[in-house]
Amino acid sequence: IRQEAFQGDMWERVLQKLQPNYLKSDLDNALLSALAQLQQSIYASREIYLISDFQQSALQNRE
């Protein structure tokens, strides 16, 4: 298992690229995809960061 060097400014760069839009989110499938990628990761540190406005329409299987 490898340790990835932490990049302190990574989140600043990610957030600067985000733009609001009218596209529908699918958080359920996004999280399943993220989990599948984490399970294949060779790095010891495995985390998922979820950035969302959590609109009801993004949560497919929730009431």
DRENDODO-869639 format. One record per residue (C-alpha): residue number from 1; x, y, z. Coordinates in nm, 2 decimals. Example, Ala and Ser with C-alpha at 12.3 -4.5 7.8 and 13.67 -1.06 7.14 Angstrom:
// residues 2
num=1 east=1.23 north=-0.45 up=0.78
num=2 east=1.37 north=-0.11 up=0.71
This chain:
// residues 63
num=1 east=0.00 north=0.00 up=0.00
num=2 east=0.14 north=0.34 up=-0.10
num=3 east=0.10 north=0.67 up=0.07
num=4 east=0.01 north=0.96 up=-0.16
num=5 east=0.16 north=1.30 up=-0.09
num=6 east=-0.10 north=1.54 up=0.04
num=7 east=-0.16 north=1.84 up=-0.19
num=8 east=-0.28 north=2.12 up=0.04
num=9 east=-0.42 north=2.34 up=-0.24
num=10 east=-0.60 north=2.06 up=-0.42
num=11 east=-0.95 north=2.15 up=-0.28
num=12 east=-0.90 north=2.52 up=-0.37
num=13 east=-0.83 north=2.41 up=-0.73
num=14 east=-1.13 north=2.17 up=-0.74
num=15 east=-1.37 north=2.43 up=-0.60
num=16 east=-1.25 north=2.70 up=-0.84
num=17 east=-1.35 north=2.48 up=-1.13
num=18 east=-1.71 north=2.41 up=-1.00
num=19 east=-1.98 north=2.59 up=-1.18
num=20 east=-2.36 north=2.58 up=-1.10
num=21 east=-2.58 north=2.43 up=-1.37
num=22 east=-2.92 north=2.29 up=-1.43
num=23 east=-2.82 north=1.93 up=-1.47
num=24 east=-2.98 north=1.67 up=-1.25
num=25 east=-2.74 north=1.50 up=-1.00
num=26 east=-2.75 north=1.13 up=-0.92
num=27 east=-2.58 north=1.10 up=-0.58
num=28 east=-2.67 north=0.73 up=-0.54
num=29 east=-2.48 north=0.62 up=-0.85
num=30 east=-2.21 north=0.87 up=-0.79
num=31 east=-2.14 north=0.73 up=-0.45
num=32 east=-2.15 north=0.37 up=-0.58
num=33 east=-1.90 north=0.46 up=-0.84
num=34 east=-1.67 north=0.63 up=-0.59
num=35 east=-1.69 north=0.33 up=-0.36
num=36 east=-1.59 north=0.10 up=-0.65
num=37 east=-1.29 north=0.32 up=-0.73
num=38 east=-1.18 north=0.33 up=-0.36
num=39 east=-1.20 north=-0.05 up=-0.34
num=40 east=-0.94 north=-0.07 up=-0.63
num=41 east=-0.72 north=0.20 up=-0.49
num=42 east=-0.36 north=0.12 up=-0.40
num=43 east=-0.33 north=0.41 up=-0.16
num=44 east=-0.37 north=0.36 up=0.22
num=45 east=-0.58 north=0.67 up=0.27
num=46 east=-0.93 north=0.63 up=0.12
num=47 east=-1.19 north=0.90 up=0.16
num=48 east=-1.49 north=1.02 up=-0.03
num=49 east=-1.57 north=1.39 up=-0.02
num=50 east=-1.93 north=1.47 up=-0.12
num=51 east=-2.00 north=1.82 up=-0.24
num=52 east=-2.36 north=1.89 up=-0.31
num=53 east=-2.66 north=2.12 up=-0.25
num=54 east=-2.85 north=1.80 up=-0.16
num=55 east=-3.16 north=1.87 up=-0.36
num=56 east=-3.43 north=1.61 up=-0.32
num=57 east=-3.41 north=1.51 up=-0.69
num=58 east=-3.05 north=1.40 up=-0.65
num=59 east=-3.14 north=1.14 up=-0.39
num=60 east=-3.31 north=0.88 up=-0.61
num=61 east=-3.40 north=0.62 up=-0.34
num=62 east=-3.49 north=0.84 up=-0.05
num=63 east=-3.82 north=0.97 up=0.07
